[in-house]
Amino acid sequence: MGLAALAALGAGPSAHASTPMPWCGTDSSGADRLPDATPGYAVHVAYVRPLGGPDRFGELAPRIVGDAAAIEAWWRSQDAARSPRFDLFPFACASAFGALDITNVELPQAISEISGAFNRIRLLLASELGFNQPEKVYLVYYDGPTGQSGFERVCGQGAPAGGLGLPGVAVIYLDSCGATSTDSLRPIVAVHELVHVLGAVDDAAPNSCEDGHVCDLESDLMTASLSGEELETHVLDGGRDDYYGHSGPWTDVQDSLFFERLDSPDRSAPTTPAEPVVRDHPSGLVAFSWRASSDDVGPIAYRIYQNGRFVRQVAQRSVLLIPPDGATGSYGVRATDAVGHLSQPVTVRFKLRFGIVDEQGRLLRDTARPPAIRPLSIRRTDRTVVLSWPAVRDPGGIRGYRVRIGARTLSVTKPTVTITRATLRTAVSVAAVDRAGNVGPTTTVPLRRLR
């Protein structure tokens, strides 16, 4: 969604003006620092420049911090029950927003024209730089030429998460709309585009117009053309009937998980799931399970990741997954509550037919079943039936074999068993058991073959 700045820039100071504030972080080129200090869905901020472009990160970081503080103060003035969550890192800092996690990113390509700039920035951040976490939306300050001229310029663009793994991204173009000559319009553009990222304005809204904007109130944050006045001169959904706090069935930004619910008793993240285990499964899938998390309010759900990518959210403490390409994969889980708080993730690596392994592929815990027994030979005498089979090999070692004859279970250490023919009243099944106690697939011999 594009914005055009149609009014003169520059206004007097206000309670919600963006004022540069000290930033306590250190430059992190291209990396989203982990673990997050924000225990929940969050807005991650990035300073992005084109390939070979000048790096003004040190100069602009304090102004970006000021924007975040101004946005938070303005939002709480509009709704005392909500506060946008920004991605913080535990820097040693006297102020909360001084701990803002700002990533300094150089794109692998140059971008010089506003036409297609947004989609190109968004795609490069997701596919080349890993900015595609589903629990984050991205506020991007783009410090590169966009080839704009004339009075009406695009100040920013934003869109929610889409297909092909594209994240929700809001972009502010620093080469237009006085974004670096003043601190007035820039935070207005930032919060306007963030609201687009969070799903507004739905076409079903009564005053929706001009591709995701509203046309009922000139001072509304979501008008198509924003002035250079201070953020506090704008209102969040005047009338509360289009995109925030309304009673209609269409998208309501107030419900977004990217806000801290200040009116909720649930203020803490769930505990981290414990003891993750991956095992193979008779279906050919892998079974991933963990111990339950706890929460101060609840209820809890679990977000599942495979090789670092989000797969799905479930209510139970186990899930069956398709094995990834290749023998080894990583499996992660984190708990979430109803208001968007997230536990720290916990991850385990599993190698098919081997078990849980470390980064170097060394076996840590044998959780894979031994192979099936094949072939199984039968030798009969007048009084006995002797079953034998090739010894089974397992990376963790074989303890022995389990032989079931009706209700009876025999444990043998060698790949053979002798059964009295007079006792045979049913089929016989045999399975290998490894030293970790994992039981392999069962091979069954029908009674007719034993007689």
C-alpha positions in Angstrom: 0.0 0.0 0.0 1.6 3.3 -1.1 1.4 6.6 0.8 1.7 10.1 -0.7 2.8 13.0 1.5 0.5 15.9 0.6 1.1 18.4 3.4 4.0 20.5 4.5 6.4 18.8 6.9 7.4 20.1 10.3 5.3 20.8 13.3 6.0 21.7 16.9 7.0 19.2 19.5 4.4 16.9 21.1 3.9 14.2 23.7 4.2 11.5 21.0 6.8 13.1 18.8 9.7 10.9 17.7 12.8 12.1 19.5 16.2 10.4 19.0 17.0 8.2 22.0 20.2 6.3 22.9 20.5 2.9 21.4 22.3 0.4 23.6 22.8 -2.3 21.0 25.7 -3.4 18.8 25.7 -3.7 15.0 24.5 -7.1 13.9 24.9 -7.4 10.1 22.1 -9.5 8.7 21.2 -11.3 11.9 18.1 -11.4 14.0 19.6 -11.8 17.5 18.4 -14.7 19.5 17.1 -15.4 22.1 14.5 -12.6 22.1 13.9 -10.6 25.2 10.3 -10.1 24.1 8.4 -13.2 25.1 5.8 -13.1 22.3 4.9 -12.2 18.8 6.8 -9.1 18.0 7.7 -6.4 15.4 11.3 -6.8 14.4 13.1 -3.6 13.1 15.7 -3.6 10.3 17.8 -0.9 8.8 18.2 -2.0 5.2 20.4 -0.6 2.4 21.1 -1.8 -1.1 24.2 -3.5 -2.2 27.2 -1.1 -2.0 25.0 1.7 -0.5 26.4 3.9 2.3 25.9 2.6 5.8 24.3 5.3 8.0 23.2 2.8 10.7 25.0 4.5 13.5 23.4 7.8 12.7 19.9 6.5 12.2 19.6 3.9 15.0 18.8 6.5 17.7 16.1 8.0 15.5 14.6 4.6 14.9 14.5 4.0 18.6 12.7 7.3 19.0 10.1 6.1 16.4 9.4 2.9 18.3 8.9 4.9 21.6 6.7 7.4 19.9 4.6 4.7 18.3 4.1 2.8 21.6 3.2 6.0 23.4 0.7 7.1 20.7 -0.9 3.6 20.6 -1.5 3.5 24.3 -3.1 7.0 24.1 -5.5 5.6 21.5 -6.1 2.3 23.4 -5.0 1.9 27.0 -5.6 -1.9 26.7 -3.0 -2.5 24.0 0.7 -2.0 23.4 2.6 -3.0 20.3 5.3 -5.6 21.0 8.7 -4.7 19.6 11.5 -7.2 19.4 13.9 -6.5 22.2 17.3 -8.0 23.0 18.7 -8.1 26.6 21.3 -5.3 26.1 22.4 -3.6 29.2 20.2 -0.5 28.9 18.5 2.0 31.1 15.4 2.3 28.7 13.2 -0.3 27.3 13.4 0.9 23.7 17.2 1.4 23.9 17.2 -2.4 23.9 15.4 -2.5 20.5 16.8 -5.3 18.4 17.7 -3.5 15.1 19.3 -5.5 12.4 21.7 -3.8 9.9 21.1 -5.4 6.5 22.9 -5.0 3.2 20.8 -6.5 0.4 22.6 -8.8 -2.1 21.2 -6.6 -4.9 20.8 -3.0 -5.7 17.2 -1.5 -5.9 16.9 1.8 -7.6 13.2 2.2 -8.7 10.1 2.5 -6.6 8.2 0.3 -9.1 8.6 -3.2 -7.7 10.9 -2.1 -4.8 8.6 -3.3 -2.0 8.2 -6.8 -3.4 11.9 -7.1 -4.2 13.0 -6.0 -0.7 10.4 -8.4 0.9 11.5 -11.3 -1.2 15.2 -10.8 -0.6 14.8 -10.4 3.1 12.8 -13.7 3.3 14.7 -15.9 0.8 18.2 -14.7 1.1 18.5 -13.3 4.6 16.1 -15.5 6.6 13.6 -12.8 7.7 10.6 -15.1 7.5 9.7 -16.0 11.1 5.9 -16.4 11.3 6.0 -15.0 14.9 7.4 -11.7 13.6 6.5 -8.9 11.3 9.2 -6.7 10.0 9.5 -2.9 10.1 12.1 -2.0 7.5 13.8 1.4 7.1 15.1 1.3 3.6 18.1 3.6 3.0 18.6 3.6 -0.7 17.5 5.5 -3.9 14.0 4.7 -5.2 14.1 7.1 -8.2 11.2 9.3 -7.0 10.7 12.9 -7.9 7.8 15.4 -7.9 5.4 16.4 -5.2 3.5 13.2 -4.7 5.8 10.4 -3.5 5.5 7.0 -2.0 6.6 7.3 1.7 6.1 3.6 2.6 4.4 0.4 1.7 3.2 -2.6 3.8 1.5 -6.0 3.3 0.6 -8.9 5.6 2.2 -12.3 5.4 1.5 -14.1 2.1 2.1 -17.3 0.3 5.5 -18.8 -0.6 6.7 -18.0 3.0 6.7 -14.2 2.5 6.6 -12.4 5.8 4.5 -9.4 6.8 6.6 -6.4 6.0 6.3 -2.6 6.4 8.8 -0.5 4.5 9.7 3.2 5.1 11.6 4.8 2.2 14.1 7.1 3.7 14.9 8.9 0.4 11.3 10.4 0.3 8.8 12.5 2.3 11.4 14.2 4.4 12.1 11.0 6.2 15.6 12.0 7.3 15.3 15.8 7.3 12.6 15.7 10.0 11.3 13.2 12.6 7.6 14.1 12.1 6.2 12.0 9.2 8.5 9.0 9.5 6.8 7.4 12.6 3.3 8.1 11.1 4.3 6.2 8.0 5.8 3.4 10.1 2.7 2.8 12.2 0.4 3.3 9.1 2.2 0.5 7.3 2.3 -1.7 10.3 -1.5 -1.5 10.5 -1.5 -2.7 6.9 0.7 -5.6 7.8 -1.7 -6.5 10.6 -4.5 -6.9 8.1 -6.2 -3.5 7.7 -8.2 -2.1 6.0 -10.6 -5.0 5.0 -12.7 -4.4 1.9 -15.8 -5.2 4.0 -15.2 -2.2 6.3 -18.0 0.4 5.8 -15.6 3.3 5.0 -13.0 1.2 3.1 -11.6 2.9 -0.1 -8.6 3.4 -2.2 -7.1 -0.1 -1.8 -7.0 -0.7 1.9 -7.6 2.8 3.3 -10.5 4.7 4.8 -12.1 7.9 3.6 -14.4 9.0 6.4 -12.0 11.1 8.5 -9.1 13.2 7.3 -7.1 12.7 10.5 -7.6 8.9 10.6 -4.3 7.1 10.6 -5.4 4.9 7.7 -6.2 7.6 5.1 -4.4 7.2 1.8 -2.6 10.5 2.1 -0.8 11.4 5.3 0.3 14.9 6.4 3.6 15.8 8.0 1.9 16.8 11.2 2.9 15.0 14.4 1.7 11.5 15.2 -0.6 12.7 17.9 -2.8 14.6 15.4 -3.9 11.3 14.0 -6.5 9.0 15.4 -6.8 5.2 15.3 -10.0 4.3 13.5 -12.1 7.3 14.2 -15.6 5.9 15.1 -14.1 2.5 15.8 -16.1 1.1 12.9 -13.6 0.1 10.2 -10.4 -1.7 11.4 -9.9 -1.3 15.1 -12.2 -2.2 18.0 -15.3 -2.6 15.7 -18.2 -5.0 16.0 -18.2 -6.3 12.5 -17.1 -9.8 11.2 -14.2 -8.5 9.2 -10.5 -8.1 10.3 -10.0 -6.3 13.6 -6.4 -5.2 14.2 -7.2 -5.0 17.9 -7.2 -8.8 18.0 -3.7 -9.1 16.7 -1.3 -11.3 18.6 1.4 -8.6 18.0 0.0 -6.5 20.9 0.5 -6.9 24.6 -3.0 -7.3 26.1 -2.7 -4.8 29.0 -6.2 -5.7 30.1 -5.5 -9.4 30.4 -4.4 -11.2 33.5 -2.1 -13.4 31.4 1.2 -11.4 31.3 3.8 -14.2 31.3 5.0 -16.6 28.6 4.5 -20.4 29.1 7.4 -22.4 30.3 9.6 -24.1 27.7 8.6 -27.6 26.7 10.9 -30.2 28.1 12.5 -33.5 27.0 11.8 -33.4 23.3 12.0 -36.9 21.8 11.8 -38.0 18.1 11.2 -41.6 17.2 10.4 -43.5 14.0 6.9 -44.7 13.5 5.4 -47.8 11.9 3.5 -45.6 9.4 6.8 -44.4 7.9 6.4 -41.0 9.6 8.4 -39.7 12.6 6.8 -39.2 16.0 7.8 -36.0 17.9 6.8 -35.6 21.5 7.7 -33.5 24.6 6.7 -32.8 28.2 3.9 -30.3 28.8 4.5 -26.6 29.4 2.7 -24.6 32.0 1.2 -21.1 32.0 -0.1 -18.6 34.5 -3.5 -18.5 32.8 -3.6 -20.8 29.8 -4.7 -22.5 27.6 -1.5 -23.6 25.9 -0.9 -24.7 22.3 2.4 -25.8 20.7 4.0 -24.5 17.6 6.0 -27.2 15.6 9.1 -26.5 13.5 11.0 -28.8 11.1 14.4 -27.8 9.9 13.7 -24.3 11.3 10.5 -23.9 9.4 7.1 -23.6 11.1 4.9 -26.6 10.3 1.7 -26.2 12.3 0.2 -25.5 15.7 -1.4 -28.3 17.8 -3.0 -28.6 21.2 -1.6 -32.1 22.1 1.9 -32.9 23.2 2.9 -35.1 20.3 2.6 -35.0 16.5 3.4 -37.2 13.5 5.6 -35.6 10.8 6.8 -36.4 7.3 10.6 -37.0 7.5 12.6 -34.3 5.7 14.7 -34.9 2.7 17.9 -36.5 3.8 18.5 -38.8 6.8 18.9 -36.1 9.5 16.4 -33.3 10.5 15.9 -30.9 13.3 12.6 -30.8 15.2 11.5 -27.9 17.4 8.6 -26.9 19.6 7.6 -23.8 21.5 4.5 -23.2 23.6 2.1 -20.3 23.0 -0.8 -19.0 25.0 -4.0 -17.3 23.9 -2.6 -13.8 24.0 0.5 -14.4 21.9 3.2 -15.0 24.5 5.8 -17.5 23.4 8.1 -19.8 25.3 11.7 -20.2 24.2 12.0 -22.9 21.6 13.6 -26.3 22.2 15.1 -28.3 19.3 16.3 -31.9 18.9 18.1 -33.5 15.9 17.0 -37.0 14.7 18.6 -39.3 12.2 16.5 -41.9 10.5 17.3 -45.5 11.6 19.8 -44.1 14.1 18.2 -41.9 16.8 18.8 -38.5 18.4 22.2 -37.1 17.3 24.3 -34.0 18.0 25.4 -31.4 15.4 28.2 -33.7 14.2 25.8 -36.7 13.8 27.0 -38.6 16.8 24.4 -40.7 18.5 23.1 -39.2 21.8 20.1 -41.4 22.4 18.9 -44.4 20.4 15.2 -43.7 19.6 15.0 -45.6 16.3 13.5 -49.1 16.0 15.7 -51.9 14.9 15.0 -53.3 11.4 12.4 -56.0 10.7 13.5 -59.6 10.8 13.7 -61.1 7.3 13.8 -63.9 6.2 12.6 -66.2 8.9 13.4 -69.9 8.4 11.4 -72.9 9.8 12.8 -76.4 10.6 10.5 -79.1 12.0 11.2 -82.2 13.9 8.7 -84.7 15.3 8.3 -82.8 18.5 9.6 -79.3 17.9 9.7 -76.3 15.5 12.9 -74.4 15.2 12.7 -70.8 14.0 15.8 -69.0 13.0 16.7 -65.7 11.2 19.7 -63.6 10.3 21.1 -61.5 13.1 19.7 -57.9 13.1 22.1 -55.0 13.1 21.3 -51.7 14.9 23.5 -48.6 15.4 23.0 -48.8 19.2 23.4 -52.5 19.4 20.8 -55.4 19.8 19.8 -56.7 23.2 17.9 -59.7 21.8 14.6 -60.8 20.3 11.0 -60.9 21.5 9.0 -64.0 20.6 5.3 -64.1 21.2 3.3 -67.3 21.1 -0.3 -66.5 21.9 -0.3 -65.0 25.4 3.3 -66.0 26.1 6.3 -63.8 25.5 9.8 -65.2 25.3 13.1 -63.2 25.3 16.0 -64.7 23.5 19.5 -63.4 22.9 20.3 -65.4 19.8 18.5 -65.4 16.5 16.8 -68.7 17.0 14.1 -70.2 19.2 12.8 -73.8 19.6 9.1 -74.3 20.3 7.4 -77.6 21.3 4.9 -78.5 18.6 2.4 -79.7 21.1 2.1 -76.2 22.5 1.5 -74.5 19.2 -2.1 -73.2 19.1 -1.5 -69.9 17.4 0.8 -67.9 15.1 4.2 -66.9 16.3 5.7 -63.4 16.0 9.3 -62.2 16.3 10.8 -58.7 16.7 14.2 -57.4 17.4 14.9 -55.3 20.6 17.8 -52.9 20.8 19.8 -52.0 23.8 17.7 -48.9 24.4 14.5 -51.0 24.5 13.2 -50.0 21.1 11.2 -52.8 19.5 11.4 -53.4 15.8 8.6 -54.3 13.4 7.0 -57.7 14.0 7.4 -60.6 11.6 4.6 -63.1 12.0 4.5 -66.8 11.0 1.0 -68.2 10.5 0.0 -71.4 12.4 -0.5 -73.3 9.1 3.2 -72.8 8.2 4.3 -74.1 11.6 2.5 -77.4 11.4 
